[in-house]
Amino acid sequence: MLWSDLGLRLGEGGMRFDETARLAAVRRAITRAPSAGRAGDAHVDAEAVTNQSTIVVFRDGKETARSTGETQQASLIEILRRAIP
């Protein structure tokens, strides 16, 4: 399941991250705080992201894929695979 692969674990205390999960690096990239504008860092224009859930995939500092409002597991897995070398 995608959420398990990303390392999302639901327990009695709530949600926790499993750093040993297969796609933990992808989850960290998705959830990390935005950079402070350092040269070479990837940047997402907030104006270009709608109110729906949006996944923006970067590779080597360039946007390689974008998915808005996607809910199908197979489609989400495919878009996340674009971030994995």
Secondary structure by P-SEA (a helix, b strand, c coil): ccccccccccccccccccccccaaaaaaaaccccccccccccccccccccccbbbbbbccccccccccccccaaaaaaaaaaacc
